[in-house]
Amino acid sequence: MKDGKKFVCSKRGCSYRTNWKCSLIRHRANIHNENVTWHHCEDCDYKAKQKSHLKMHRALIHNKNVTWHHCEDCDYKAKRKDSLKQHRALIHNDNMTWHHCEDCDYKAKQKSHLKMHRAAIHNDNVTWHHCEDCDYKAKQKSNLKLHRALIHNKNVTWHHCEDCDYKAKKKSHLKTHRADIHNENVTWHHCEDCDYKTKQNANLKKHRASIHNENVTWHHCEDCDYKAKQKSDLKKHRAFIHNENVTWHHCEDCDYKAKDKCSIKRHVASMH
């Protein structure tokens, strides 16, 4: 199928398009070929058409003998020191000039990236497709369809954690969760000033610098206890929470209120 100069995938729900017919043929063969046998990883969502690729993935990602190099300031880790060095130069360089979005927490090192972000996320002319059962929204119907199939599919079998509210569609995810969260052999690093805890000193350091740094200038909301480090965040909060023009939808059985009817619907279904 042709759409102007672009070849468009005719598969229902797929938004793929390309300028090259060979790319479209390759796309359909790779993505929509029902005869393909996928080889799934037991420990994550990765899948591959060839066993050799799956083997390579497991050797790279799930190899317990690998020595990881951890960043001191965030959760990033790498198998090579030069990758860690590059990460720190890009992300934690104090001399870097960041370009901040006025309407959210997004920041970019290049103005072009910020411009692209604003056009994609904060463009008033964008038509959003909203989910009927939650707050999810998407610009493409195919993404909304995928979301509903993944999240609101009543035929999905959930695997529940015995020790908390966590649930997963795959046993491997539940297994990873229990190993990460409920492993009694894990050493937790606790914050001295609040209930925060983490498995890595680097995360604790980042938390304390972000939350308990006395040198931070907080911007306080005049109408509630909310505070933010950036004026743009406070502006967004006030527009969302204290906007007098917003129509609130109230729950008939409790004090819960929401701006979307779908949120009320979800609340009633889960709480009442």
N, C-alpha and C positions, 0 to 999 in steps of 0.2 A: 504494500500500500504506500502511496506517495502523498506527501503533504507539502506542497511547495517544492523546495529543494531538499527536503528531508524525507528519509524513509522511516515510517512509523510502524512499530510492532502492532500487529492486529490482534494479539492476545488480549482478551477482555481483562481490564484492570491493570494492564501494564502501560506505563507512560514512556517507555524507551523509544527514542528516535535518534537517527543518525543521518549524516550526509552521504554515507557509503553503504551500498547494498551489501557488500561483503561483511560489513560489521553487523548489519541486521541479521544476516544468515548465521553468523557466528553467535550472536546473542540468542537467537531462538534455539540453536543447537545446544548451547550451554545452559540456558535458564529454563526453557519450556520443553525440553526433551523428556518425555515421561519414561523412556526406556533406560535412562541413566541410572546406574546403581551408585548411591552415595555411601561413602565410608565415614561414619560418624566417630568423633572423638568421645571417649567415655567420661572425660573430665570437663568439657566445655562445649560450646555450641558449634565449634569448628566442624566442617565436613569437607570431604574431597572426593573427586571422582576416581582418583588413583590411590591405591594403598601406599605407594611410595611417598606421595604428598602427605598423607596422614602420618606416616612414620616420621617424616622429616619434621612435621609440626610437633609431634609429641616429643621428639628429641630436643627441639628448640625451646618449647614452652613448658613442658611438664617433666623435664629431666631434673630429678632431685639432686643430681651430682653437679649441677651448674653453680658456679660462683656468681652471685649477683652483686653488682655495685650499686649501692643505694645513694640517692640524693639526700643531703642533710636537711633540705628545706621543704621537701614535698614527698609524695609517694612514688615518684618516678624511680625506676630501677633499670639497669642495663647489664648486659653480659660483657660488654666491652667498656674499658675505661674511657676510650676516646668518645664513645657515644654519650657517656655521662658528662664528660667535659663539654661536649657540644650542647647538651641539654642545659647545663648550668649557664653557659655563655648566652644562650637564647632566652631562657626563662628568668633566671635569677641575676641578671646583669643590672646592677644599680644605676648604670649610666644609660640604660635604655630609655627612650622616650616612648611612652605608651599613648595611644589615642583612644580615649574613652567615649563610649556611647552615652548620650545624654538621657536615654530612656531605660537603660538596663545596665547590668554589670559587665557587659561585653567590653573587651579592650583588644586593641590590635597594634602591632608595631608599624603597620603601614596604613596610610590614610585610605588607600584603595580598598583594603580589606574592611575597614570600618564603613566605607561607603557602600560596599557590597552587602555587608551585614544589615545596614539600615534599610537598604532597598528591599532586602528579602524579608526582614522581620517587622520593621516599623512602617511599612508602606501602607497607607490608608486605602490604596486602590486594590489591594490584594483581596481576593475572595477566599474566605476560609470555609472549610468544610468541618462542621462540628459533630462530635460524637453525641449520640442521644443519651448515653448512659454515664458519661464522665466529662471532665473538662478538656479532654484531648481535642485538638484541632489540627487540621492539615491543609496544605494548599492544593493537594492533589487527592482526588477521590480514591485513587488506588492505594495511597498511604492510609487513608481512613479505613478502607476495606481491610487492609492488612492488620491494622490496629484492632479492629473489632474481632477479626478471626483469632488473633493472638490473646487478647485480654478478655473479651466478653463471650467467648465460645463456651457454651454450657456443657459441651461434650468433652471438654478437657479434663483429664484426671490430674488433680493437684496432689503433690507430695508435701505433707505438712511436717514441720519441725515439732518434736516432742517438747521442746523447752521454751519456745517463743512463738510469735504469730507468723513467722516466716513460712512461705510456701513457694513451691517451685513446680514447674511442669516436668522437669527432668530429675531423676534420682541423682544424677551426677552433680547437679546444682545444689541440691539439698545436702549432699555429701560434702561439697566444698564449703557450704555455709556452716555446717556443724564443725568442720575442721578449723575454720577461721574464727568462729564466734564462741563455740561451746567447748573448745579444747582446753582441758584443765591444765595442760602443760604450758600454755601460753603465758608469757610474762607481760603483764599490763603496766603501762606507764601512766600514772594518775596525775592530774593537774592539782596543784595545791589550793587553788582558789575556786574550783567548781567541780562538777561531777564528770567532767570530760576525762576519757581514758583512751589510750591508743597502744598499739603493739610496737610502735617505732618512736624512738626519741625524737626523730626529725619531725614527726607529726605533732608531738607535744610542743616542740619548740615553735613550730609554725602557729599552733593554736594560741600559745601564750603571747606571741608577738602580735597576733591579730586581735585577740579578745581582751587580754589583760595588759596591754601596753598603755601606760599612763600618758605617753606622749601623743597618743592618737586624739585628734579633734573630732568629737562626735557631733552630729547634727540631730537635734532632738525635735520630735513632732510636738506641736503645740496642743494637740488634742488627745494624745495617749502616750504610753510609755515607750513607743517605738523610737529607736535611734539608729543612725546610719553613719558610715564613715564618708560617704559621698553624697553631695547634695542631690545628685540625680536619683539616687535610691530613695531619698526622703521625698523628692518630688513625685516619684512613681508611687510610693506608699500612700501619700495624701490623695493622689488622683484616684487610687483604687479603693481606699478605705473610707476616706472622709469627703468623698464627692457627693454633694447634696442632690445632684441630679440623677444619681444611681437609683434604680428601682430594686429594692430588696425583696426576695421571696422568703417568707417565714414558714418554718415548720409548725404544723398545728399541734404537735405533741410535746415540743420542747422549745428552748430558746434559740435553737440553731437557725441561721439565716444564710442566704447565699444570693449571688447576683444572677445565677443561672438556674433555670428550672431543672435542668438535668442534674445539678448538684443536689438540689432538694430531693429529687427522685432517688438518687443514689443513697443519700443520707437516710431516708425513710426505709428503703429496702434493707439497709445494713443495721440500722439502730432500732427501728420500731417494727 
